[in-house]
Amino acid sequence: MERKHERLATPRAAGVAGVVFAILMAVAIVLVRTALPDGADGDEVTLDAAQRGAVRTALELLPFAGIAFLWFMGALREQAREGEDRFVSTVFLGSGLVFVATLFGAAAAAGTVLDESQQGSPFGRDFAYTLLTTYAMRMAAVFVITTSTIGRRLGALPRPLVVVGYLAGLTLLVVGADVPWSELVFPAWALVVSLDILWGRRTAGPRPTAPS
């Protein structure tokens, strides 16, 4: 009975973790994008006190965003365990883990800007942008597409949300660094999916307990 209760609570865990991840990730992206404008036309990186504070805040948020994403991913995988396709679930798991790894790498690279700003070196900024917009977002695209595929096959996601997921994944995969602020597509998708999970659990209501 205890195990069954844990399985019933999994949708709420996925929804809450997804909302937390989406908010933290979006705030961190906005802070980094605002503090470190992608000005490739200049060779110097000069940060004032407000920009340095924004970068520090983003770096403090990103580890918690990564943890929330891992929880979100684990809860989603638990939901699909009984009907999962091994190939798709392997790509789902791998893309999620690589996304978190590259996200933390981008955070570490962005952190070097706080020290390099005294010397004017743009390396940390460029490296952080490359990891985030080229590699992390490509892995996020694969994660979105595989999640939408699993949701479609199991009927766990409504058809409009599956279509939105495929469009979001293709946007992240194809557009990438070519369009500024396109990284916000991923947390926006995670927020919509999480709210759908929470709303679906609310409207479905608690399931009756089987007599012992």
Secondary structure, 3 states (H helix, E strand, C coil): CHHHHHHHHHHHHHHHHHHHHHHHHHHHHHHHHHHCCCCCCCCCCCCCHHHHHHHHHHHHHHHHHHHHHHHHHHHHHHHCHHHCCHHHHHHHHHHHHHHHHHHHHHHHHHHHHHHHCCCCCCHHHHHHHHHHHHHHHHHHHHHHHHHHHHHHHHCCCCHHHHHHHHHHHHHHHHCHHHCCCHHHHHHHHHHHHHHHHHHHHHHHCCCCCCCC
